[in-house]
C-alpha cells in the first residue's frame, strides 16, 4: 500500500521535531509499504492508495488529487477552539478559509479529531463526514517520569503567533508569573515554542512586569497564579499530581492507542 502523508510545513525538519507529526509518520511507516512525505502541491503523488493529511485549511491540495484518483483521504488536526473572551475563532477566518474547511470536512473519508470536546462539538456546528476521536498520545520513549530532584520552573509550550497565543492564554500566564514570583522568587517560568508575530509583544509584557527572564480559570492571571502557588507550597500534593499525571498518560494516552486506532481506521477505509 502506498500512503501519502501531507502536512503544509515550511521546513521538513519540523516533521521530525514536532511530536504529533513524527508520531503519525512512525505509525504510517509501521504499516509497511511505501510512505511518501509531502509538504506542498508538487510533492503530492497522484497514485497513492491513501492520503493522510494534517490540517483542514490546507487539505484541499491532497483532496483534489485524491478525488481525481478515486482514493480515500483522512484529515486530522486541532480545530478552532472557542476564544477566551468569547466567540469561536472559526467565525473570524476569511470566507475562503471557512469554505475550504467546510468542504474538506464534507469530502474527507474520515475526520480524526484529537480532542474529545472538538469531536463532540464540531459536528454540531458543521457538516462532518465520519468524525472520529483519536487523541494525541504520550510517547514514553521520549517523555519519561523521573524520581530525581525537581527544578523550580513552570513550563508552557505554545506557538507565539497572533490568535494562537491568545487562545493559549499566554498573556494571562505571563501576568500570573509576576504574582507567583512575588511569593516564590526562585521559580523560573519558561515559555517554549515557535516564535511568531506575538513574540515581541509578549516579551514586552514580560519585561514590563519584571519577569522577562522568566518567560488554570485560564482567563484570570490571579486564578492561574493561585493554582501554581498551591502546587509549589505543597510537596505531597505536587507528588500526587505527578503520579496521577503519569498514570493517566500511560493508561489513557499511550502510543499504542493512537497507533492501533489509526491502523483500524485505515483498514476500514482502504479496501
N, C-alpha and C positions, 0 to 999 in steps of 0.2 A: 504494500500500500504506500502510495506517495502522498505525503501530507505537506501542505504549505502553512508555515507559521508566519503570521504577519503582525507587526507592531510598528507604528509610524514614529520611530525614534530618530533623532538626528545623527546619532553615533551608535554603531552596532555594539560597541563596548558596553553600552548601557544594558544590553540584553543579558550580559553576564553579571554586571554589577547590581542590577535591580532584582531582588529576590523573586518577586512574583513572575517576572518574565523567565528567569532562569529555571525556576521550578517547573513551569509548564513546558518549557523546551525539553527538560530532562524527562518529564512524563511522556511526551510525544516520542522521544528517542527510544524509550523503553518498549514501545510498541513494535519496534523493528521496522524494516522497510526503509524508505528514502524520505528524509526530512529536509525541506528547503526553507531556509530562513530568509524572509524578505522584509524590507522596511520602506520600500517605495514601489511605484507602479511597475517600472520596467524589470523589477526583480520577482514579480509575482508570476509563477508559471501558469500556463493555460491548461496543463494536463494533470493537475493534482487530483487525487481521489477524494480529498477533503481539505477544506480551508479552515484554519483555526486562527481567529482574529481577536486582537486586543483593541478595545475602544469602539463604541458605536459611531462616533462622529466620523472616523476615517474608514469605516468598514465598507463604504461604497466602492472603494477601489477593488479589493478582492471579491466583493459581491458581484460586480459586473462580470469578472472573468469566471466566477463560479456559475453564474446563471447562463452565460454563453456556453459553458462546457456541460451544463446539466449536472453539476456536482454539489454535494451538500456543504454547508458552511455553518460554523459555530462562532458566536461572538461572546466574549467575556469582558469583564472590567468592573469598575466602580461607576455608579451613576451620579447624577447631580443631586446632592443632598439638599434638604431644607436649609435655609440660611439661618445663622444665629439670631439675626434681627427680624426674622420672619420672612415668609415667601419661599419660593422654590427657584433655585439657580437656573433650572432648565428654562423658565419663563424669560430670563434675561438674555438668553442666547440670541444671536441673529436668526432671522427667519430661515435662512438657508441651512444653518446648523440644525435647527429644530426639524426641518423637513428631512434632512439626511438621517437623523437619529430615528425619527418615526419610521422611515422607510426601511432602515436596517432592522429595527425591532420586528417589523412585519415579515421581512423577507428571509431572515436567518432561519435555519432549520432548528436551531435551539439558541436560547439566550441564557447564558450562565451568569447569575448574579453571585457576587462574593459576600454579599450582606443579606442576612435573613430579613431585615427590615425592608431593604430595597426589593427583595423577592416578593414580599407581601404587599408593598405599596405601589410599585411602579405599574404592574398590570392593572391596577385600579384607576390609573391616570392615563395610561397609554395602551394602545393595542399591541400586545406582545405575543409572538408565536413561541410556543413551548418554553415558558420560563422555568428555569431550573436553579436550585440553590446548591452551590458547591463552594464552600468558603475558602478564603486564604488559609494557609496552614503554617505551622512552625517546623522548620527543618532542624531537627536536633543534631544533625551533623555540623550545623553552622552555629546554632544558638544552644548553649549548654548551661544548665544551672551549676552553681558553684557554692560551696560552703566556706569559701575563703573570706578574707577581710573585705568589708564593704568600703567603697569610696563614697564620700559625701557629695553626690551630684544627682541632679534631676535631669533626665534626658527626654527631649521631644524630637520627633523626626517629621519633617514636613517640607514640601516643595514651596518655597517662598515666592510664589507668583500671585499676581493680583487675582483676587477671588478665592484662590485656594488657601492662602494664609488667613483670610477672614473666616472661611469655612472651618479651618482647623483651630480657630480661636488663638492664633499666635499672639496678637496684641494683648489679649487678656492674660495669657501665660506670662508675658514679659512684665506686665503690671503686677501680677501675683508674685513674680520673682522678687521684686522690691520688698513686698510685705514679708516674704519668707526670710530673706537675707537680713532684714532688720532684727529678727529673732534668732536666726541661725547663720551668723556671718561666714562660717566655714563652708556652707553649702554652695556648690557651683552649679549653675544652670547651663545646659548645653542644648542648643537647637541645631540639629544637623539636617542636611538635605540640599537639593539642588538650589542654587541661587537663582532668584527670579526678579521680576520687576519690583517686588515689595521689599527686597533685601535691604536697600539703603534706608528706606523709611522705617523699617523695623529696627535697624541698628541705631538710627537716630532716636527712636523711642527709648531703647535700652540705655543709650548714653544720657538722655535727659533724666532718667530715673537713677543713674549711677550704677547700673548693672550691665554696662556694655561688655565687660569681660565674662559675664555670666549670660550667656545668651540662652471641678470637677465640676455645682452648676457652672459649665464651661463659659457661660456668658458673664460670669461675675468673677473678677480678679480676687475679691475677698473670699469667695467660696473655694476657688482653686487653692489659694494660699492656706486656708483653714485645713483643707484635706491633706496638703503636703506636710504642714506642720504637725498634724495628728500622727502621720506616719513617722516623721522624724523624731517625735517625742516618745514614741512607744516601741521599744525594741521587739517585744513579744508580738505586737500587732503587725509590725513590719515583717517579721519572720513568718507569721501565719499567711500574710498576703503573698509572700514569695512562694511558700509551699503550695498554696491554693492555686496560684497562677501557673506554676509548673505542672501541677496535676491536671488542671483544665486544658492546658496546651497539649499535654500528652494524650488525654482521653477524648477531647472534643475536636482538636485541630491537628492530628498527626499527619505527616506527609502522605502516609498510605491512604488516608481518606480521600484527598483530592485526586490522587493517582487512580485509585480504584473507581471512583465515581466518574471521572473523565473518561477512563477506558470503557466503562459500561455504557456511557452516553454515546461515545463514538461507535461502538459496536452495534448499538441500536439504530444508528443513523446510516452507517455505511453498510450497504447490503452486498 
